[in-house]
């Protein structure tokens, strides 16, 4: 269409679950389009390659954290990072995706020029030099948190003479055998680290300011493993995936509608290991289940470590870090050789990339989400922000599928631009909604960065996968908002509106 084509039709940022998933969808559903993946690290995998702390594992079952097109074949459905990386690497190799990945390319900025219908993307290489690529469409699979720095809780650690670590930057050669460890925090990371380190450490204490709801479940899915023995693999996977999606949705809605019933079930899982006389207060948060994400405890490993005396939970507030440990406001001293600050992530939007449109800075917190995938009045760009109440990959799959539909429609119309149009008059009528109805610290801290959210579809990031999946797959592309346009020599005017999509 244009006199000088861009380097690629689509540039995918990030070679984690979102980026690999988009590439696989393109190979299947938009094979006539060229693409490249740029990845700042030297390996694919994103989160699962970055984090190296003991026991790192999924906090969702792999029949939903896995892709809709690639069955999860491992016996354990709550998988560790090496198994997840094996899964992603196999997909990249078997589907010819790896040859499209450019490692060591950190995206700094991306400017979309409407007169050229392309993104000019500037990247920093490992040697500190910069390079540039152009693409008609930009797909951001860069995750939701800051890879460069975690959340800083502001601890004054100077007096402590032991070792202090954050899980985001775990040293490969850490020897903690026979040592006393205090893990500060009570989220999914802490709940993973504590039972894993407790196997070799002298003792591990999880210090929590407030408790977290913990859900015990088997690491192996007997239903899935049985089905695989009697049914074709893909059919067994589809059935298990459907069952687990339904269970996720049911459990979340039950927690919101009948929280006391869910609490009782969660307590039963703890009591099964620790007995009826366990310290219930240590497992009772000041909020209802699923007002923050549940912490998954596969095979009750956290509770087993406590039962065996290898770990314990202390609830309290920090007074000071002293030479040999942490002094609580209660006066108690928690002795430690190693302190791990599992205090959370720092959110980042669009991989901290400086976005601009025709040279003017783009601030995503001033724009509305469109179908949880694109943004108001921002052309040729899509993003993945996974579900908070379900597996990340569920959104990655439906967004990838939707963008492939959009790409194919652009090509059939000979369109260069696709943009969800929101006029100032229409925007003034929109009733805004809280983008995340979750009280988690990292969510609340990062809300000011988030795009706007409407109370009604399509100008929102929805949190109901079953509804979203149907809408994204079945609703016509032409909804009166998504517009396809031409630029350059083929257009009668720069804003030519093409015929509606069927």
Secondary structure by P-SEA (a helix, b strand, c coil): cccccccccbbbccccaaaaaaaaaaacccccccbbbbbcccccccccccccccccccccccccccccccccccccccccaaaaaaaaaaaaaaacccccccccbbbcbbbbbccccccbbbbbccccbbbbbbbcbbbbcccccccccccccccccccccbbbbbccccccccccccbbbbbccccaaaaaaaaaacccccbbbbbbcbbbbbbbbbcccaaaaaaaacccaaaaaaaaaaaaaaaaaaaaaaaaccaaaaaaaaaaaaaaccccccccccccccccccccbbbbbccaaaaaaaaaccccccccccccccccbbbccccccccccbbbcccbbbbbccccccccccccccccccbbbcccccccccccbbbbbcccccccaaaaaaaaaaaaaaaaaaaaaccccccccccaaaaaacccccccccccaaaaaaccccccccccccccccccaaaaaaaacccccccccccccccccccccccccccccc
